Each structure stands twice: as structure tokens, then as C-alpha cells.
Amino acid sequence: MKLGIEGKWALVCAASKGLGKGCARALVEEGVNVVVTARGDEALQATAAELRALQRGEVRAVAGDITTPEGRAAALAACPQVDILVNNAGGPPPGDFRDWDRDAWIRALDANMLTPIELIKATIDPMAARGFGRIVNITSGAVKAPIDTLGLSNGARSGLTGFVAGVARSGVAAKGVTINGLLPGAFDTDRLRSGTQTASNKSGQPFDVLWQRRMKAIPAQRFGTADEFGAVCAFLCSMQAGYITGQNILLDGGAYPGTF
């Protein structure tokens, strides 16, 4: 299937590794020109080199903290026009809500709610004026099934989800702009591995035991891959997905047990 987005420009946040990188790769493979951003310059430049090797679209790399006005300005300045925006950020740390002070909440909200809103605000009206725009927010399966130790993430990402639900159904929907959420479950990423290692260190149980236990709890009997996550993102950004907006697509191998 030709997705019809060749030559478009995309800004993909937190794209140096993991799910963000998978989304950037899928878009480049479709001939999209991509600006990738992340805080770590070394990993970002390595990813940019990989994407350029695909020889499909132009790739620009901007290192910086997207949660700051300066970081957002630099990323936006590198993109001639943002036709596709993929909002992404690492999740806040787990813990007990009794231990989180106001600063911890502000950091979580800045990264996982307020920064995506600022980027949407900066790009949505030009998208509407051109008659095409795709905004994809990478959130978490915890938006549908909250995890008790991830309260910071539950709160911030749910706030973004509620905000987007209204904006997606506003006047921009009639002007070719869609906004959707991608909700990952367990994917084989550095973040999942580091979290499993932390759990292993705390419990004294071997990493492999915890890894296999988590995997076997998923009906698909495996973890997801960044490439298949990216493929779904690319489809949501396609011309064919113009009638999908305000939705939250769960990718978790069947782990969520509900119907809705």
C-alpha cells in the first residue's frame, strides 16, 4: 500500500532509540523527510546516519531538550513545515505517590502533557491552512489500564489524552488534520530492559526469569518490536487514515483484557 505521504515533512520527538526511532524509520521508508530530536546527541546522530542510509527522505537531527522552549524552537526551526508531528517522551519514574512532591509532578506534566500541547499549538493551524496534518501522540497502555506504580505517567498521559479528545474533534478535523494516540504495551526496548533489571536488582530474582514471566503474561507470547509500532504510526499518518481522529490505538499483544 502506498501511504501517499512521500515528500511530507515530519518532526519525530525522542527518536534516537526505541519506539520513536521505529516511527522515524517507518516514515523515512515511506519517503517522508524527517527531523529527529532527542537529548543525547551521540545516539541521535547514530540514528540519523541509519535513517539516511535508507536513501528515501531527507533526515535532519536536532539534539536538545524538547521540554524547554529553546529545544522546541530549535526542532521546529529545522523543519521547513510540519506536516506530521509525532509526540514522544520517556515516561517518568515509577514509585509511590506519597513520595512525589510538586516538582516531580511538574516534571512529569512538562514532558508528557504540556510539551506535546505546546508542539500541537505551534503546528496545528498551519496544518489546517494547508489542508493536511497528522499528529500522533505516543502515550502508554496505562492510559486504558493504569498501573499503580506509574502514577506520574498515568496522570500526565491521561491529561494529554483528555485534552486531545476535544481538540481532535474541533474545526481542524474538517480541514484534513487528525490527532490520534498510540498506546504501547510491553515492547522490547531499552526502557523495558532497564525496568526489568531494576526489578531484578530489588527482588533478587534473575533478569531472565522476570523477562520470561512478563512475556508469558502477554497473549501474543512475545514483546512488540519498534518496527511494528512504527508501521502503525506510519499508517495513522497516511492519506488513507484521514477518517481516523480522536482515537487511542492500543498495541499490547492482547494484554488488556477489556472489550473497549
N, C-alpha and C positions, 0 to 999 in steps of 0.2 A: 504494500500500500504506500503510495506517495502521500506524504503528510501535507504537502503544499506550503511549507514554511521555509523553503530554501531562500537564502538571501536576507531573511529577517535577522534582527539583532536581539540577542538575549543577554540579560545580566543574571548570573547564577552566583548566589552567595554561599559561603562556606564550601567552596568547590574543590579544595585541594585534595580531598580524600572522601571516602565513604559515599553516602547517598548523593551528596551534592556533586561529587565527581561523576557518579553514574549518570546523573541528569545532564551534566555538561557534555559528557561523551555522546549520549544519545542524541542531543540536539546538534552537535557538530556533525555526527554521522548523517543527519538529515540536511546538511548544507547550511545550517544556521551559523551566523557569525556570533561568537560568544565572548563576553567579558567575564572572566572568573575572578573572584575575590576571596581572600582568606587572610588571617592574621600572620600565619607563618610563611615567609617569603620563599624559603628553600623548597618546601613541599609544594607550594603553589607553582613555582617556576618549573618544577619537575612535571607536574600535571599538565601545565601549559605546553610543554615540549611534547608530551604524549599526544595531546589533542591536535597539535599542529602536524604531527606525523600522519594523522588520518587524511590530511590534504583534502579537506572538504569545505571548511569555512574558516574565516579569519578568527584567530584567538588572541585576545589581549588579557594580560594578567595584571591585577592591581592589588598589591599587598596593603592591608590596613584593617583597622577595626571598624566594621560596618555598623557597630552600635554607637559610633560617635558621628557628629555632624561632619567632621573632616573626612572620615572614612567613607561616608555615603557620598559626599561631594566628589571625591576622587573617583569612586567607582562609576558614578553617573556621568562624570565628565569624559570617561574613557569610552562611553557607549554613544555613538552618533545619535541613535534613538533607541528607546527601549520598547521593542515590540512584545517581548516575552520577559517576564520577571519571575525568577524562582527564588523565593524567600526561604532561607535555611539558616539555622544556627545550632550549635551544640547545646544540648539540654543542660539545665542547672543541676547541681549535685543532689543526690538523694539525702535523706535524713529525716529527723523528727521535727515536726513543725514547731515544737516548743523551743527548739534551739535557733530558729531563724529570726533575726532581727529585721528591722525595716530596710537596712541596706541590702540584705540578702534578697528580700522581695523586690526591691528596686532593680537590682542587677538582673534578676530573672525576667521582670517585666520589660526592661530595656532590650534584652536580647531576643526574647521570644514573643513579644507583643508589640511594643512601641516602635522598634526598628522596622519590622515589616509594615506597620501602618505608615510610618514616615516614607518608606520607599513606594508604597502604593500611592500615597498622596502626591509624590513627586512625578509619578509616571502615568497615572490613570487618565487624566484629562487629555494629554497629548495622544494617548492610545485611542481614546474615543474620537478625537478630532480626525484621526487617520482612518477610523472605521475598522480597526483591528487591534486586539490586545489579548494577551493571555497572562494571567497571574496565577501562579501555583505556590501555595504555602505548604512547606513540609513541616508537619506538626508531629503528632505521635498517636499511636493506638490508644494511649492513655486518655485521649480526649473522649473516646467512647467507653472505655473501661478503666477508670482511674486506678492508679497503683499507689497504695498508701504511703510508701516511702518517697514518692516523686511528687510531693505536694506542690513544690515550686513550679514544676513543669505542668502539672495538672491545672493549676490556677492560671498561669500566664498563657498557655496554649489555648485553654478553653476561652479565655478572654478574647484572644485573636479570632478564634472560630466564631464567637458570637458577633463580633464586630463585622467580620467579613460576610456573615449571613445577610446582614442588612445592605451593605454596600453592593454586593453582587446582584441584588435584586432592584437596585436603583436604576436611574436613567442610563447608566453605562451598558446595561445588558442589551438594550435596543440599538447600541452603537457598535456592536461587534466585540465587546470586551467581556471576557469571562474571568471569574475568580473561583478557584477550587482549592480544596485541601487534600494533601496526600498524607495518610496516616500510617506510618510504618509500624509493624510489629517487630519481631526479632530478625535482624539482618546481620549477616556475617561482616561486621565492621570492626575497626579498631576500638570503637566505643563499647561494643558488646564484649569484646575480648578483655578490655581493661576492667569493665564492671565485673565480669566473671572472675578475673584474677583477684580483684579486691575482695569479692565474696569468699574466694578460696583462702585468701590470707586470714580473713576474720574467722572462718569456720574451721580451718584446718583440713578441710576436705580437698582432695586433689582437683586441679583445674579440669582435667578431662572428665571426671565424674560429674561435676556440676555442668559442664558444657553438654555432655550427652543427656543428662537429665532434662535440661532446658529444651534441647532439641526434640526429645521424645514426647514432650508435652504438647508439641505442635502437631495437629492432624497431618500436615504435609510431611512430617518426619524429617524436616530439614530447616535450615535457616534460609532466608531470602538472600539474593545477591544484589549488589548495587546496579548491575547491568539491567536486571529485570525491573527494578524500581525505576531506573532511568527511562526505560521503554514506555512505562505507563505515563510518566511525566511528559515525554515527547508527544504521546497521543493526546493528552489533555491540552497541549499547546498547538495541536494541528488544526487545519481548516475544518476537518471532519468533526471536531469536538465543539463546534460553535454553539450547539444547543445544550451543552452541559455547563451549568454555572450554579454557584452556591452549594456545591456538593462536597462531601468528605469521603474520599475513597480509601477504604481500609485494605492494606496489604499485609496480611499476617499469617498466611498459610492455613487459615481456618481456626486460629486460636480463639478468636472472640466467639462465644457460644450463642449469641443472640441472633434473632431474625432481622432486626432493624438496627 
